[in-house]
């Protein structure tokens, strides 16, 4: 069984976080997983750079895991890989054959009549150009998807979404304040223990719906909606989910789906509802765009307007963006509140900065601007430190492509799995110094440290990965997180319901704090 049981008994990524500090290594740790299958765990910046950037086409998303999550996470940008790219290359070549390009002067050596006949008489385009064209486009599907979606995540576009982030954050604060007042039953100092993770999941879904899809799911006010309850089930911490993911790596998908696990049935039902919801959103958006003759600023409008996606493609993109875009931010925000509750001195300082820069969200004339939220450097230091200390996605996998490769000059056979563990890298003293295991926003406040935290390499901060497959929504997520944390710390004093209880991560798809209650006490003056 290798190290599988040890890994399985700990929260996701915890085993790697232990090994990186206790196992001597030169940038790679090798271990045996389920059925003694070999796994490579990169620990150095150089090894991570090779996997994620230099040789990203040789370390691909594992096809078995992609198949396992395809039903409810789609085949969108997060999972486009392998055969999809090859199909794109074939169609590109066929299109080239059908429509000869206009060439001003011949390229390369003079072509033979046979070669020239591929394009038609007189094009002067040699056969080696045909092969080059095919090679250049063979891996273009992921690149095309990303290029078509990038405008929705540009710096300028994210700035334009600040009013939406602020409006939804204010709505969230008003609702959670009302809950605290209601539970306090008129006591002079209103306070109440709330399920903060559930609240952040709902507000993050509403923000993504409004800013990302142009549709308000109203998850904050309708907690029993089908979409809200479905995602709650899908992302509920479960050992069954861990077992199913492992089995999908080693056994055919049809076999794993047939196993009598309750989790299997829940996922299959969720897949039907989510696909139906996504198709409805696309249909609604297309009708609106036809009626208004213009595109909105949300992600879905940008994708439709690009013309690069069929409706089936769009369904896959939405299936990816809906969970990836709201559950990760919700997890980060929940950790932010828990860590601030553990560190009242940091919480006090941050509250003072927020109140000095932002108007109260509960006043009718309240409004904000990009400059106001951006002028709170300590807020961004706290957010960055939360994302370093508790990355919502604690690990991800790659697999060596069919031809095999090398890593740090060591041969790695085809099919070898590679685990990239942000949790381990983000807390490694070799990357962050002796206080790597301490929550310390100050590391982001020194000269030249606002974006690096003092780490020597970009690959020391792995929360959003790096290279061509880094998180496309990084700016969206970080900005949304900053707004949510600002309003809640500005309004409430936050304490752990049980201060003696250790904060531990859940076993869900995203790393959230497990079974923790937060006591919120309303503070006057903001």
N, C-alpha and C positions, 0 to 999 in steps of 0.2 A: 504493500500500500504506500510505500515511500513516506513522505511527510504529509500526506493528504489529511489524516486525522488531526494532526497538530494544527494544520491550517484551518480545517473545518471547525474546530472547537473554539477558535478565536474570532473576534470581529474581522471583517474583511480588511486585508492589508496589514493587520497587526503582526503576523508572523514575519513578513518581510521587514517591517519596522524594527523588530527585535534582531533579526539576522544582520541587518546592515550595520548595526553597532556592536555586534558580538562575534561575527564570523570574519576573520582576516581575508581580505580579497584585494585584487588588483583591478577592480572595475566590473567584475562579473562574479556572481554567485550561481552555482549550478545546484539544483536539488531535484529530487524525484517526487512526482505527484501520484495521483491515482493510477493504479496498475503499473507503478514504477516508470511512468512516462517522464521523459527528461524535460525540465523547464529551465530556462535561462533568465536570471534576474540581474539586469544592469544596474550598477550603483554609481558609476562615475559620470561626470559631464561628457567626457569623450565618448563613452559607450552609448549614452542616451542620444548624443548628437548624431552618431552613425545610424541608429535605429530610426529616429524620428525625422531626420533631415537628409543627411548625406545618402543613405540607402533606404529611404522610405518606401521605394517601390519593391524592395527585397524583403521588407518586414511588413506583411500585410495583415489586415484584420482577419482573424481566424474564420474561415468559411463555416465551420460547424457552429460557432457561437452566433454568427450572423443569421444562420438558418433558424437557430433557436429563438431569437428575439424578433424575427422578421414579421411574424403575425401581428404583434401589437406595437412594434417600434418601426415597422416599415423598412424600405430599402432606400432611404433618403441619403442625404449628404454624409451622415455619420457612418453609413455602412456601404456606400458604393465602392466596389472593389472588383478585382479579378475579371470574371467573364463579361460583366457589364462594359468594362473598358474595351475588351476585345471586339464586342459587337459594334461599339462606337467606331472603332478603327475600320472595320469591314465596311460599314455603311459609308464612311467618309471616302474610302477608296472607290467604292462603287459609284458614288456621286461624282468623283473626279473622272471616272471613266465615261460617265454619261455626259458630263459637261466639261469639255476640254478647257483648261485655263488659258487666258490670254498671255502670251509670252512675247516680250519685245525682242529679245535676242536669244538664240539657242544657248542652252546651259550644258556644259560638259562636252564630251566627245560627240562627233557626228553619229547619228543613230542609223541603224539599219532599217530597211523597208518594213521588216517584221515588227521591230520596236515601234516605229513611227505609226504603224497601222493601228496600234492600240489607242491612239489619240485621234487618228484621222490625219489626212495628208496636210503637211505644211506647218504643224505646230512647232516642230523643232525641239520637242521635250523628250529627253532620253529616258530610257527605262530606269536608270538609277534614281531619277527624280521621283518616279512613281513609288519606288521602295522607300525613299526618304519620306515622302508624304504620308505613307502608311505608318511608318515608324513614329513619326511625330504625332499622329492622331490616335495611335493605338491606346494610349492611356488618357484620353481626353474627356471621358464622361464626368469623372469627379471634378476635373478642372473646369469643365463647362458649367456644371451645376453650381460650383462655388462662385464662378465669375458672374453668373446670372443672379445670384443671391447677394453678392457683396454690397451692392448699392444700399440695401436695406440695413446694413450694419456699419456703414461708413460713419466717420466722426461727425460729419455735418448732420447726417440723418438722426443719429443718437441724440444730438443736441436738440433737434426738433421735437423729440419725444419727451423732453423734460417736463413739460406741462402735464402730460398724461401720467408719467410716473408720480408727479406731485399730487395730482388730483386723486388718484387711486390710493396713494399712501394716506392722504387726509381722510378719505372715506374709511379706510381700514382703521385708522386711529379713532375716528368717531364711533365706529361700531364696537371696538374692543373696550373703549372707555365706557360706553353704555352698559356693556356686560359687567364690567367691574363695579360700576355704580349700582346696577341692579342686584348683584350678589351681595353688596355691602349693606343693603336695606337701611339706608339713611344714616349710617355711622359717620361721625365727623371726619374721619380719615379713611376714605374709601380704598379698599384693597380686596384682592381676590386672587386665588390660584387659577391659572388658565392653562389650557393645552396650547402652548405657543406654536408647536410644530404644525398642528392642524390649522391654526389661523394663518400662518405664513404660507402653507400650501394653497389655501383658498385665495389669498390676496395675490400671490404670484400667478395663479391661473387666470385671475381677472386681468392682471396687468398684461400678461402675454396675449390674452384674447383681444384686449383693446388695442395695445400698441403693436402687436404682431399680426393679428388677423382682422382687425377692424370689427371685432364682435365681442360684446360684453357677455361673458358667461354668467355673471351675477352669482358666482360661487360663494361670495362672502355673505350674501343674504339668503341664498337658497342652498343650504348645506346638504339637502337630501337629493339634489339633482343627480341624474344618472351619470353625468360626466364626472362630477366630484366624487361620488361613491365608487365609481369604476377605478379611477386613479388611486383612490385610497386603498382599494383592494390590491391593485397591481403592485403598488410600492410598499405594501405592508411587509414588515420584516418577517422572514419565513425561512426556516431551515429547508423546507421542501424546495424552495426556489434555488437554493444553493446546490441541492442534490440534482435537480433537473438540469441546471446549467452544466454541471460536471458530466452527467450522463450524455448530454448532447454532444460533448466533445468526442466521446468514444463509441457511441451507438447511433444507428440511423434515426433520423428525425421521426419517421412514422412509428418506430418502436417506442420512443420516449413519449410521444403524444398519446400512445395507447395505454400507458401505465395508469392505474387507478388512483392517481393523486388528486386530491381536492384542488390543489394549485393548478393542475392541468386544466381542469374544467373551468376554473375562474379565468384563466388566461384566454382560453378559447372563446368564452362568452364576452370578455373584454374586447377581444380583437374584432368581433362582429360589430359591437356598439361603436368602437372608436373609428372604424372604417366608414360606418354609416354617418357618423358625426362629421368626419372630414369631408366626405362627398357633399353633405348638405352645406357646409361652410363654403366650399368652392363654388357650388351652384349659386348660392346667395351672393357671393362676391362678384361672379361673372354678370349676374343680372344687374347688380348695382352699377358696375362699370359701364354696362351697355346703356343704362338709363341716364347716367350723369355725364357720359362721354369723357370721363377722366379717371385716373387712378389715384387711390389714396396713398398715404405714406407708409402703410403697414407692409410687413414681409410678404404676405400673400398677394397683395396687389403688385408688388415689385416682381414677384415670381411669374404671375400671369402676364404682366406687361412685357416681360423679357421674351415671351414666345418660345422659350426653351423647354417647356414642360407640357406634357399631355396631362389630362385630368388624373390618370393613374399615377403618373409621376408626382403630381401635386399631393395626392393622397399620401404617398410614401413620405414626402417632405414634411407634411403636417404631422404624420404619425411620429416622426422623429423629433420635430421641434416642440410639440406640445409637452411631452414629458421632460425632454432634455432642457427645455427653456423655463420650466416652472419648478420642477422638483429640486434641481440643483440649487437654484436661488433660495428656495424655501429652506433647504438644509443649511445653507450658509447663514441665513438670517437667524435660524433657530440656534445654531452654535454661537453666533454673535451675542445673542441675548444671554445664553447660559454662561459664556465666558465673562461677560460684563457683570453678571450677577455674582460670579466668583471673585471679581476684582473691583470692589466698590470705588477704589481710588481712581481707576481708569474710567469707570462709569461716570463719576462725578466730574472729572475734567472734560470728558467728551460732552456731557450735558451742558456744561457752561459754554463751550464753544458753539454748540448747535443753537442754543438759545440766543447767543449774541449775534448770530448770522442769519437765522431763519425766522420769519414771522410765525406766530402760532397757527398751526393748521386748523384750529377749531374756530377761528374768526372768519366771518363771512367774506371779508375783503381780502383774505389771505391769498397771496400769490408769490411765486418765486421765479427765479431765472437761473439759467445755467451758471451765471457768475456767482450767485449766492451759494449754491451747493458746492461749487468748485473752490470756494474760498475758505474751506474748512479743512486744512491739511491734516489735522489730527483725526478727523473722521475717516479720511482715506488711509491713514496709517493703521487705524484700528481695523478697517475692512480688509486691507491687505494682510494684516497679521492673522485675522480669523481665517482667511482663505489659505494662508500658508499652514497654519496650525491644524486646521480641520478641513481639508479639501473634500468637497461633497462626493466626488468620484475618487475613491481611495486607491483604485487600481484599474488597469485596463490591459488587454492582451494584444499581442501580435503573434504572427506565425511566419516562419521562414518560407519564402516562396519555393516553387517546385524545383528550382535549379540549385538551391543551397547558396550559402554566402559565407562571409567571414565577419567576425566582430572582434575588434582590437587585435586583428591578425590571427585570431583563432578560428579554425573552420567550424561552421555550424551547419549540420545537415538539414536537408529540406524537411519541412513538416515540424521542426522543433518549435515548441511554444516559447514565447518570451513574455514575461510579466513586467509591465512598467507600473511602478507603485509610487504615485505622488505622495502618499502619506509617509512612506519611508524616506524618500528623498527630501521632502520638506522639513523633516525633523532630524536630519542626519547632521551630527556635529562636524563631519568632514566638509559639509557644504555651508553650514550656518554658524559654526563656532560652538563653544562649550555650553551656551545657553539655548541651543536649538530646541530643547524640550520644554522651554519656558515660553508662556504667552507674554510677549513683550512688544507692544506697538512702537516703543521708542526706537527700535531698530530701523524703522522706516522714516525717522524724522531728522537724522543727521544730514549734513551737507552731501549732496549727491546720492542720497539713499532713498529718496521718495519712490523710485521705481525699482530699486534692486534690493532694498532691505539690508544692504551691506554684503550680500552674497557676491562671490567672485565670478559666477557664471549664470547666464540666463537659465541654464538647465538645472539650477538649484531650486527654482520655483516652478513646480510641475503641475500646478492646479489646472491650468488650461492647456497643458502640453505645449509643444513647439513644432516648428516645421510646417510643411504644406498641409498637414492635417490637424493643425491646432484648432482650438474652439473658435468658430466663426462668430459666435455671440458673446465673446469676452467683454467687450465694452458695454453691451446691452445688460449683461448680468451684473457687472460691477456697479453700473450706475443705478440700476434698480435696487440692488442690495444697499447702496449708500443711502438712498431715500428712505427705505423701510427702517433701517437702523437709526437714522437721524430722528424720525418722528417718534419712534417708540422710546428712545432714550431721552428725548426732550420732554416727553409727557409723564413718564413713569419712573419711579424708583423700582429696581428689579432685584429680587432675591430668589435664591433657590428654596423651594418648599422644604427640602431636607438638606441643609448645608453639609451634613456629614456624609451624604451619599456621593460616591465617586461618579463623575461624568463618564459614561461609556457609550460607544457608538452602537447603533442598531445593526441588524443583519440584512437590511434592505438593499435594494439596488443602489440607492444613494446612502451616504453615511450621515445619518441623523443622530442627535442625542436620544438615547433610549430611556423611556419611562421616567421622564423628568418633568416635574411641575414647577412653574415659575409664578411666584407671587408678585403681582403688580400693584403698586400703591400710587394713586394719582397725586401728582405734585402740582400745586397751584403756581400761577405766575407765567404760564406759557400755553 
